[in-house]
Amino acid sequence: MKNSTSWTASLPTEEKARLLEESAEIFSSCMTAGRYDAFFDLLEDWMNTARIHSDLTLVSALSGDIEDPTGQYVV
């Protein structure tokens, strides 16, 4: 059986730390409220971030300068 958190392997170390911090904070809030939708949304967002980090072509495309609609570069 594949490890259910294996997707975290593609996250850089500093991103893993942010994931843990955000997860603890959101999970605590969810426990208080008795609703866990926000926690599952957070995990989905982080899984998508991990997918980006695992795709070198996508990382490269998203790491360059971005041209905004007015034709000026945003750094």
Biopython code that builds the backbone (N, CA, C, O; Angstrom):
import numpy as np
from Bio.PDB.StructureBuilder import StructureBuilder

atoms = [
    (1, "MET", "N", (0.840, -1.181, 0.000)),
    (1, "MET", "CA", (0.000, 0.000, 0.000)),
    (1, "MET", "C", (0.886, 1.246, 0.000)),
    (1, "MET", "O", (1.850, 1.340, 0.761)),
    (2, "LYS", "N", (0.550, 2.176, -0.847)),
    (2, "LYS", "CA", (1.310, 3.421, -0.966)),
    (2, "LYS", "C", (1.049, 4.302, 0.259)),
    (2, "LYS", "O", (-0.082, 4.408, 0.733)),
    (3, "ASN", "N", (2.112, 4.928, 0.761)),
    (3, "ASN", "CA", (1.986, 5.826, 1.905)),
    (3, "ASN", "C", (1.079, 6.993, 1.529)),
    (3, "ASN", "O", (1.264, 7.615, 0.483)),
    (4, "SER", "N", (0.105, 7.287, 2.374)),
    (4, "SER", "CA", (-0.866, 8.338, 2.050)),
    (4, "SER", "C", (-0.275, 9.745, 2.105)),
    (4, "SER", "O", (-0.911, 10.697, 1.652)),
    (5, "THR", "N", (0.926, 9.890, 2.651)),
    (5, "THR", "CA", (1.571, 11.203, 2.677)),
    (5, "THR", "C", (2.805, 11.249, 1.786)),
    (5, "THR", "O", (3.624, 12.158, 1.921)),
    (6, "SER", "N", (2.951, 10.292, 0.884)),
    (6, "SER", "CA", (4.128, 10.256, 0.019)),
    (6, "SER", "C", (4.225, 11.489, -0.882)),
    (6, "SER", "O", (5.315, 11.827, -1.343)),
    (7, "TRP", "N", (3.111, 12.159, -1.138)),
    (7, "TRP", "CA", (3.123, 13.356, -1.977)),
    (7, "TRP", "C", (3.932, 14.479, -1.339)),
    (7, "TRP", "O", (4.370, 15.385, -2.049)),
    (8, "THR", "N", (4.143, 14.453, -0.045)),
    (8, "THR", "CA", (4.915, 15.510, 0.618)),
    (8, "THR", "C", (6.400, 15.438, 0.279)),
    (8, "THR", "O", (7.124, 16.406, 0.510)),
    (9, "ALA", "N", (6.865, 14.329, -0.258)),
    (9, "ALA", "CA", (8.293, 14.159, -0.569)),
    (9, "ALA", "C", (8.782, 15.186, -1.587)),
    (9, "ALA", "O", (9.957, 15.553, -1.569)),
    (10, "SER", "N", (7.917, 15.650, -2.463)),
    (10, "SER", "CA", (8.344, 16.602, -3.488)),
    (10, "SER", "C", (8.360, 18.046, -2.987)),
    (10, "SER", "O", (8.807, 18.941, -3.705)),
    (11, "LEU", "N", (7.886, 18.280, -1.783)),
    (11, "LEU", "CA", (7.902, 19.641, -1.230)),
    (11, "LEU", "C", (9.292, 19.976, -0.692)),
    (11, "LEU", "O", (9.928, 19.143, -0.047)),
    (12, "PRO", "N", (9.765, 21.203, -0.958)),
    (12, "PRO", "CA", (11.018, 21.637, -0.338)),
    (12, "PRO", "C", (10.858, 21.676, 1.188)),
    (12, "PRO", "O", (9.741, 21.783, 1.695)),
    (13, "THR", "N", (11.958, 21.590, 1.903)),
    (13, "THR", "CA", (11.933, 21.530, 3.368)),
    (13, "THR", "C", (11.138, 22.674, 3.991)),
    (13, "THR", "O", (10.335, 22.457, 4.898)),
    (14, "GLU", "N", (11.367, 23.901, 3.495)),
    (14, "GLU", "CA", (10.652, 25.036, 4.086)),
    (14, "GLU", "C", (9.145, 24.958, 3.830)),
    (14, "GLU", "O", (8.348, 25.430, 4.641)),
    (15, "GLU", "N", (8.764, 24.365, 2.710)),
    (15, "GLU", "CA", (7.339, 24.193, 2.409)),
    (15, "GLU", "C", (6.726, 23.121, 3.324)),
    (15, "GLU", "O", (5.577, 23.250, 3.748)),
    (16, "LYS", "N", (7.487, 22.076, 3.623)),
    (16, "LYS", "CA", (6.993, 21.041, 4.548)),
    (16, "LYS", "C", (6.730, 21.643, 5.918)),
    (16, "LYS", "O", (5.742, 21.304, 6.570)),
    (17, "ALA", "N", (7.613, 22.539, 6.356)),
    (17, "ALA", "CA", (7.423, 23.204, 7.646)),
    (17, "ALA", "C", (6.149, 24.044, 7.636)),
    (17, "ALA", "O", (5.389, 24.035, 8.604)),
    (18, "ARG", "N", (5.914, 24.769, 6.541)),
    (18, "ARG", "CA", (4.686, 25.572, 6.412)),
    (18, "ARG", "C", (3.452, 24.680, 6.411)),
    (18, "ARG", "O", (2.440, 25.012, 7.030)),
    (19, "LEU", "N", (3.535, 23.546, 5.715)),
    (19, "LEU", "CA", (2.422, 22.591, 5.688)),
    (19, "LEU", "C", (2.080, 22.136, 7.106)),
    (19, "LEU", "O", (0.910, 22.114, 7.487)),
    (20, "LEU", "N", (3.080, 21.780, 7.871)),
    (20, "LEU", "CA", (2.836, 21.321, 9.241)),
    (20, "LEU", "C", (2.232, 22.420, 10.108)),
    (20, "LEU", "O", (1.289, 22.175, 10.861)),
    (21, "GLU", "N", (2.773, 23.626, 10.003)),
    (21, "GLU", "CA", (2.249, 24.749, 10.788)),
    (21, "GLU", "C", (0.792, 25.044, 10.437)),
    (21, "GLU", "O", (-0.059, 25.172, 11.318)),
    (22, "GLU", "N", (0.524, 25.147, 9.150)),
    (22, "GLU", "CA", (-0.837, 25.454, 8.707)),
    (22, "GLU", "C", (-1.798, 24.332, 9.060)),
    (22, "GLU", "O", (-2.932, 24.587, 9.465)),
    (23, "SER", "N", (-1.351, 23.092, 8.908)),
    (23, "SER", "CA", (-2.212, 21.947, 9.219)),
    (23, "SER", "C", (-2.599, 21.933, 10.691)),
    (23, "SER", "O", (-3.762, 21.717, 11.032)),
    (24, "ALA", "N", (-1.621, 22.164, 11.562)),
    (24, "ALA", "CA", (-1.906, 22.167, 13.000)),
    (24, "ALA", "C", (-2.890, 23.271, 13.363)),
    (24, "ALA", "O", (-3.819, 23.057, 14.142)),
    (25, "GLU", "N", (-2.679, 24.453, 12.791)),
    (25, "GLU", "CA", (-3.553, 25.583, 13.092)),
    (25, "GLU", "C", (-4.982, 25.332, 12.614)),
    (25, "GLU", "O", (-5.941, 25.516, 13.363)),
    (26, "ILE", "N", (-5.108, 24.911, 11.363)),
    (26, "ILE", "CA", (-6.440, 24.676, 10.786)),
    (26, "ILE", "C", (-7.131, 23.501, 11.463)),
    (26, "ILE", "O", (-8.329, 23.564, 11.740)),
    (27, "PHE", "N", (-6.385, 22.423, 11.734)),
    (27, "PHE", "CA", (-6.991, 21.251, 12.353)),
    (27, "PHE", "C", (-7.532, 21.598, 13.741)),
    (27, "PHE", "O", (-8.608, 21.139, 14.126)),
    (28, "SER", "N", (-6.789, 22.401, 14.480)),
    (28, "SER", "CA", (-7.251, 22.828, 15.802)),
    (28, "SER", "C", (-8.563, 23.606, 15.689)),
    (28, "SER", "O", (-9.492, 23.381, 16.464)),
    (29, "SER", "N", (-8.632, 24.513, 14.729)),
    (29, "SER", "CA", (-9.868, 25.275, 14.509)),
    (29, "SER", "C", (-11.015, 24.362, 14.106)),
    (29, "SER", "O", (-12.151, 24.534, 14.548)),
    (30, "CYS", "N", (-10.702, 23.397, 13.266)),
    (30, "CYS", "CA", (-11.733, 22.468, 12.808)),
    (30, "CYS", "C", (-12.271, 21.618, 13.959)),
    (30, "CYS", "O", (-13.470, 21.348, 14.039)),
    (31, "MET", "N", (-11.367, 21.202, 14.849)),
    (31, "MET", "CA", (-11.806, 20.415, 16.010)),
    (31, "MET", "C", (-12.756, 21.233, 16.879)),
    (31, "MET", "O", (-13.755, 20.714, 17.376)),
    (32, "THR", "N", (-12.443, 22.499, 17.056)),
    (32, "THR", "CA", (-13.293, 23.376, 17.867)),
    (32, "THR", "C", (-14.669, 23.524, 17.229)),
    (32, "THR", "O", (-15.689, 23.483, 17.917)),
    (33, "ALA", "N", (-14.689, 23.695, 15.921)),
    (33, "ALA", "CA", (-15.950, 23.904, 15.204)),
    (33, "ALA", "C", (-16.695, 22.606, 14.913)),
    (33, "ALA", "O", (-17.902, 22.611, 14.670)),
    (34, "GLY", "N", (-15.962, 21.495, 14.940)),
    (34, "GLY", "CA", (-16.593, 20.213, 14.615)),
    (34, "GLY", "C", (-16.820, 20.023, 13.128)),
    (34, "GLY", "O", (-17.590, 19.153, 12.720)),
    (35, "ARG", "N", (-16.159, 20.825, 12.322)),
    (35, "ARG", "CA", (-16.247, 20.723, 10.852)),
    (35, "ARG", "C", (-14.837, 20.673, 10.303)),
    (35, "ARG", "O", (-13.965, 21.419, 10.749)),
    (36, "TYR", "N", (-14.609, 19.798, 9.337)),
    (36, "TYR", "CA", (-13.253, 19.566, 8.849)),
    (36, "TYR", "C", (-13.059, 19.932, 7.375)),
    (36, "TYR", "O", (-12.033, 19.598, 6.782)),
    (37, "ASP", "N", (-14.029, 20.607, 6.792)),
    (37, "ASP", "CA", (-13.930, 20.999, 5.385)),
    (37, "ASP", "C", (-12.686, 21.841, 5.123)),
    (37, "ASP", "O", (-11.987, 21.620, 4.134)),
    (38, "ALA", "N", (-12.408, 22.787, 5.984)),
    (38, "ALA", "CA", (-11.250, 23.674, 5.792)),
    (38, "ALA", "C", (-9.946, 22.882, 5.824)),
    (38, "ALA", "O", (-9.013, 23.196, 5.084)),
    (39, "PHE", "N", (-9.875, 21.866, 6.667)),
    (39, "PHE", "CA", (-8.672, 21.042, 6.746)),
    (39, "PHE", "C", (-8.475, 20.255, 5.455)),
    (39, "PHE", "O", (-7.365, 20.186, 4.928)),
    (40, "PHE", "N", (-9.556, 19.662, 4.949)),
    (40, "PHE", "CA", (-9.456, 18.905, 3.703)),
    (40, "PHE", "C", (-9.127, 19.813, 2.519)),
    (40, "PHE", "O", (-8.395, 19.415, 1.613)),
    (41, "ASP", "N", (-9.665, 21.025, 2.528)),
    (41, "ASP", "CA", (-9.326, 22.003, 1.482)),
    (41, "ASP", "C", (-7.841, 22.357, 1.547)),
    (41, "ASP", "O", (-7.177, 22.460, 0.515)),
    (42, "LEU", "N", (-7.326, 22.542, 2.758)),
    (42, "LEU", "CA", (-5.908, 22.847, 2.936)),
    (42, "LEU", "C", (-5.037, 21.709, 2.391)),
    (42, "LEU", "O", (-4.058, 21.957, 1.687)),
    (43, "LEU", "N", (-5.394, 20.470, 2.716)),
    (43, "LEU", "CA", (-4.624, 19.331, 2.214)),
    (43, "LEU", "C", (-4.654, 19.267, 0.695)),
    (43, "LEU", "O", (-3.637, 18.985, 0.061)),
    (44, "GLU", "N", (-5.812, 19.528, 0.113)),
    (44, "GLU", "CA", (-5.915, 19.520, -1.343)),
    (44, "GLU", "C", (-5.027, 20.599, -1.960)),
    (44, "GLU", "O", (-4.349, 20.354, -2.958)),
    (45, "ASP", "N", (-5.034, 21.785, -1.368)),
    (45, "ASP", "CA", (-4.172, 22.864, -1.859)),
    (45, "ASP", "C", (-2.696, 22.465, -1.788)),
    (45, "ASP", "O", (-1.937, 22.709, -2.726)),
    (46, "TRP", "N", (-2.297, 21.856, -0.677)),
    (46, "TRP", "CA", (-0.898, 21.457, -0.528)),
    (46, "TRP", "C", (-0.538, 20.305, -1.465)),
    (46, "TRP", "O", (0.591, 20.233, -1.951)),
    (47, "MET", "N", (-1.488, 19.406, -1.721)),
    (47, "MET", "CA", (-1.221, 18.323, -2.692)),
    (47, "MET", "C", (-0.990, 18.915, -4.075)),
    (47, "MET", "O", (-0.118, 18.454, -4.812)),
    (48, "ASN", "N", (-1.764, 19.932, -4.428)),
    (48, "ASN", "CA", (-1.556, 20.592, -5.715)),
    (48, "ASN", "C", (-0.206, 21.299, -5.768)),
    (48, "ASN", "O", (0.460, 21.287, -6.803)),
    (49, "THR", "N", (0.198, 21.910, -4.666)),
    (49, "THR", "CA", (1.520, 22.532, -4.593)),
    (49, "THR", "C", (2.606, 21.483, -4.783)),
    (49, "THR", "O", (3.587, 21.726, -5.485)),
    (50, "ALA", "N", (2.440, 20.331, -4.169)),
    (50, "ALA", "CA", (3.414, 19.244, -4.310)),
    (50, "ALA", "C", (3.476, 18.756, -5.761)),
    (50, "ALA", "O", (4.553, 18.439, -6.265)),
    (51, "ARG", "N", (2.327, 18.696, -6.425)),
    (51, "ARG", "CA", (2.315, 18.285, -7.840)),
    (51, "ARG", "C", (3.134, 19.248, -8.689)),
    (51, "ARG", "O", (3.861, 18.828, -9.589)),
    (52, "ILE", "N", (3.013, 20.533, -8.399)),
    (52, "ILE", "CA", (3.794, 21.532, -9.139)),
    (52, "ILE", "C", (5.278, 21.307, -8.907)),
    (52, "ILE", "O", (6.060, 21.315, -9.857)),
    (53, "HIS", "N", (5.675, 21.104, -7.655)),
    (53, "HIS", "CA", (7.088, 20.894, -7.333)),
    (53, "HIS", "C", (7.643, 19.614, -7.964)),
    (53, "HIS", "O", (8.846, 19.521, -8.207)),
    (54, "SER", "N", (6.793, 18.641, -8.228)),
    (54, "SER", "CA", (7.271, 17.379, -8.807)),
    (54, "SER", "C", (7.375, 17.438, -10.329)),
    (54, "SER", "O", (7.919, 16.520, -10.943)),
    (55, "ASP", "N", (6.865, 18.496, -10.944)),
    (55, "ASP", "CA", (6.901, 18.657, -12.397)),
    (55, "ASP", "C", (7.896, 19.765, -12.749)),
    (55, "ASP", "O", (7.563, 20.948, -12.682)),
    (56, "LEU", "N", (9.106, 19.381, -13.121)),
    (56, "LEU", "CA", (10.172, 20.353, -13.364)),
    (56, "LEU", "C", (9.834, 21.338, -14.473)),
    (56, "LEU", "O", (10.238, 22.499, -14.399)),
    (57, "THR", "N", (9.109, 20.914, -15.492)),
    (57, "THR", "CA", (8.699, 21.814, -16.565)),
    (57, "THR", "C", (7.758, 22.884, -16.023)),
    (57, "THR", "O", (7.880, 24.061, -16.361)),
    (58, "LEU", "N", (6.842, 22.473, -15.200)),
    (58, "LEU", "CA", (5.897, 23.411, -14.599)),
    (58, "LEU", "C", (6.597, 24.356, -13.629)),
    (58, "LEU", "O", (6.296, 25.550, -13.604)),
    (59, "VAL", "N", (7.523, 23.839, -12.835)),
    (59, "VAL", "CA", (8.300, 24.683, -11.918)),
    (59, "VAL", "C", (9.034, 25.760, -12.707)),
    (59, "VAL", "O", (9.033, 26.931, -12.325)),
    (60, "SER", "N", (9.656, 25.359, -13.801)),
    (60, "SER", "CA", (10.397, 26.302, -14.626)),
    (60, "SER", "C", (9.465, 27.368, -15.210)),
    (60, "SER", "O", (9.794, 28.555, -15.213)),
    (61, "ALA", "N", (8.312, 26.940, -15.699)),
    (61, "ALA", "CA", (7.365, 27.872, -16.309)),
    (61, "ALA", "C", (6.827, 28.872, -15.289)),
    (61, "ALA", "O", (6.576, 30.029, -15.627)),
    (62, "LEU", "N", (6.650, 28.436, -14.055)),
    (62, "LEU", "CA", (6.080, 29.298, -13.036)),
    (62, "LEU", "C", (7.129, 30.097, -12.269)),
    (62, "LEU", "O", (6.781, 30.949, -11.452)),
    (63, "SER", "N", (8.396, 29.835, -12.522)),
    (63, "SER", "CA", (9.471, 30.512, -11.791)),
    (63, "SER", "C", (9.984, 31.759, -12.503)),
    (63, "SER", "O", (10.703, 32.558, -11.903)),
    (64, "GLY", "N", (9.633, 31.933, -13.748)),
    (64, "GLY", "CA", (10.120, 33.086, -14.504)),
    (64, "GLY", "C", (9.283, 34.322, -14.250)),
    (64, "GLY", "O", (8.320, 34.305, -13.483)),
    (65, "ASP", "N", (9.680, 35.398, -14.918)),
    (65, "ASP", "CA", (8.914, 36.633, -14.834)),
    (65, "ASP", "C", (7.532, 36.421, -15.435)),
    (65, "ASP", "O", (7.357, 35.633, -16.364)),
    (66, "ILE", "N", (6.576, 37.123, -14.900)),
    (66, "ILE", "CA", (5.200, 37.021, -15.378)),
    (66, "ILE", "C", (4.813, 38.369, -15.969)),
    (66, "ILE", "O", (4.996, 39.412, -15.343)),
    (67, "GLU", "N", (4.281, 38.330, -17.177)),
    (67, "GLU", "CA", (3.834, 39.563, -17.821)),
    (67, "GLU", "C", (2.359, 39.779, -17.449)),
    (67, "GLU", "O", (1.517, 38.907, -17.658)),
    (68, "ASP", "N", (2.075, 40.955, -16.897)),
    (68, "ASP", "CA", (0.689, 41.230, -16.550)),
    (68, "ASP", "C", (-0.063, 41.727, -17.791)),
    (68, "ASP", "O", (0.560, 42.020, -18.811)),
    (69, "PRO", "N", (-1.395, 41.824, -17.715)),
    (69, "PRO", "CA", (-2.188, 42.205, -18.891)),
    (69, "PRO", "C", (-1.833, 43.568, -19.489)),
    (69, "PRO", "O", (-2.147, 43.825, -20.651)),
    (70, "THR", "N", (-1.185, 44.443, -18.718)),
    (70, "THR", "CA", (-0.823, 45.768, -19.255)),
    (70, "THR", "C", (0.490, 45.714, -20.026)),
    (70, "THR", "O", (0.936, 46.729, -20.559)),
    (71, "GLY", "N", (1.117, 44.529, -20.091)),
    (71, "GLY", "CA", (2.361, 44.399, -20.835)),
    (71, "GLY", "C", (3.608, 44.673, -20.011)),
    (71, "GLY", "O", (4.719, 44.659, -20.542)),
    (72, "GLN", "N", (3.437, 44.921, -18.726)),
    (72, "GLN", "CA", (4.583, 45.174, -17.860)),
    (72, "GLN", "C", (4.936, 43.893, -17.107)),
    (72, "GLN", "O", (4.064, 43.083, -16.792)),
    (73, "TYR", "N", (6.211, 43.724, -16.828)),
    (73, "TYR", "CA", (6.646, 42.526, -16.109)),
    (73, "TYR", "C", (6.513, 42.709, -14.620)),
    (73, "TYR", "O", (6.835, 43.763, -14.071)),
    (74, "VAL", "N", (6.034, 41.672, -13.979)),
    (74, "VAL", "CA", (5.884, 41.643, -12.543)),
    (74, "VAL", "C", (6.974, 40.748, -11.987)),
    (74, "VAL", "O", (7.107, 39.595, -12.397)),
    (75, "VAL", "N", (7.747, 41.272, -11.064)),
    (75, "VAL", "CA", (8.859, 40.492, -10.506)),
    (75, "VAL", "C", (8.522, 39.990, -9.142)),
    (75, "VAL", "O", (9.336, 39.313, -8.515)),
]
sb = StructureBuilder()
sb.init_structure("model")
sb.init_model(0)
sb.init_chain("A")
sb.init_seg("    ")
for serial, (resi, resn, name, xyz) in enumerate(atoms, 1):
    if name == "N":
        sb.init_residue(resn, " ", resi, " ")
    sb.init_atom(name, np.array(xyz, "f"), 0.0, 1.0, " ", f" {name:<3s}", serial, name[0])
structure = sb.get_structure()
